[in-house]
Amino acid sequence: MDIETIGLIASITTIIMFISPVDQIRDIIKDKTSHGVSPIIYGMMIINGIFWVTYGFGINNSFIIVPNAVGAVLGAATLFIIYKYRSHKE
C-alpha cells in the first residue's frame, strides 16, 4: 500500500470520526436541551482542527487540511447548538 493510499484512508476515517457530533446535534435539537453535554471537547476539537489545518497548509498536505477543517467546522456547529439550547437553569 503506497503512502498516498494510507493518507486517503486516514483522511476518510478522520472525517468519519469528526462526523460523530452530528448525532449529538440531532439529540440536542430533538430534546431541546444540551444538559449533560460538555462544551469543552468541542472547543478543543475546534482549536485542534485549526492548528492541524494551519500545519497542513504549512506543509501543503490536503490529507491533513481537509479532515481537520471538517472537524473544526463540525466542532463549531456543535458548540453553537450546545449554547443555543443551554438553559440558564443548568
C-alpha positions as CSV (number, residue, x, y, z in Angstrom):
1,M,0.0,0.0,0.0
2,D,1.5,3.3,-1.0
3,I,1.7,6.4,1.2
4,E,-1.0,8.3,-0.8
5,T,-3.5,5.5,-0.2
6,I,-2.7,5.5,3.5
7,G,-3.2,9.3,3.6
8,L,-6.5,8.9,1.8
9,I,-7.7,6.2,4.2
10,A,-6.5,8.2,7.2
11,S,-8.4,11.3,5.9
12,I,-11.6,9.4,5.4
13,T,-11.5,7.7,8.8
14,T,-10.8,11.1,10.4
15,I,-13.8,12.7,8.7
16,I,-16.0,9.8,9.9
17,M,-14.7,10.4,13.4
18,F,-15.4,14.1,13.2
19,I,-19.0,13.5,11.8
20,S,-19.9,11.8,15.1
21,P,-21.1,15.1,16.7
22,V,-23.9,15.2,14.2
23,D,-25.7,12.6,16.2
24,Q,-25.2,14.8,19.3
25,I,-26.6,17.8,17.5
26,R,-29.6,15.8,16.4
27,D,-30.3,14.7,20.0
28,I,-29.9,18.2,21.4
29,I,-32.3,19.7,18.9
30,K,-34.8,16.9,19.4
31,D,-34.7,17.2,23.2
32,K,-34.3,21.0,23.1
33,T,-31.7,20.8,25.8
34,S,-27.9,20.4,25.9
35,H,-28.0,19.5,29.6
36,G,-25.2,17.0,30.3
37,V,-23.2,17.8,27.2
38,S,-19.8,19.2,27.9
39,P,-18.8,22.0,25.5
40,I,-15.1,21.6,26.4
41,I,-14.5,18.7,24.0
42,Y,-16.0,20.6,21.1
43,G,-14.0,23.7,21.9
44,M,-10.8,21.6,21.9
45,M,-12.0,20.0,18.6
46,I,-12.1,23.5,17.1
47,I,-8.7,24.5,18.4
48,N,-7.1,21.2,17.5
49,G,-8.6,21.4,14.0
50,I,-7.3,25.0,13.5
51,F,-3.8,24.0,14.4
52,W,-3.8,21.0,12.2
53,V,-5.2,23.0,9.3
54,T,-2.5,25.6,9.8
55,Y,0.2,22.9,9.9
56,G,-1.3,21.2,6.8
57,F,-1.2,24.5,4.8
58,G,2.4,24.9,6.0
59,I,3.5,21.6,4.5
60,N,0.9,21.8,1.7
61,N,-0.8,18.5,2.6
62,S,-4.5,18.2,1.8
63,F,-4.7,14.9,3.7
64,I,-4.2,17.0,6.9
65,I,-6.1,20.1,5.8
66,V,-9.4,18.6,4.7
67,P,-10.4,16.3,7.5
68,N,-9.3,18.8,10.2
69,A,-11.1,21.7,8.5
70,V,-14.3,19.4,8.6
71,G,-13.6,18.7,12.3
72,A,-13.2,22.4,13.2
73,V,-16.4,23.3,11.4
74,L,-18.4,20.5,12.9
75,G,-17.0,21.3,16.3
76,A,-18.0,24.9,15.9
77,A,-21.5,23.9,14.8
78,T,-21.9,21.6,17.7
79,L,-20.7,24.2,20.2
80,F,-23.2,26.7,18.7
81,I,-26.0,24.2,19.1
82,I,-24.9,23.4,22.7
83,Y,-25.1,27.1,23.7
84,K,-28.2,27.7,21.7
85,Y,-30.0,25.0,23.7
86,R,-28.3,25.7,27.0
87,S,-30.8,26.6,29.7
88,H,-29.9,29.2,32.3
89,K,-31.0,26.7,34.9
90,E,-28.4,24.1,34.0
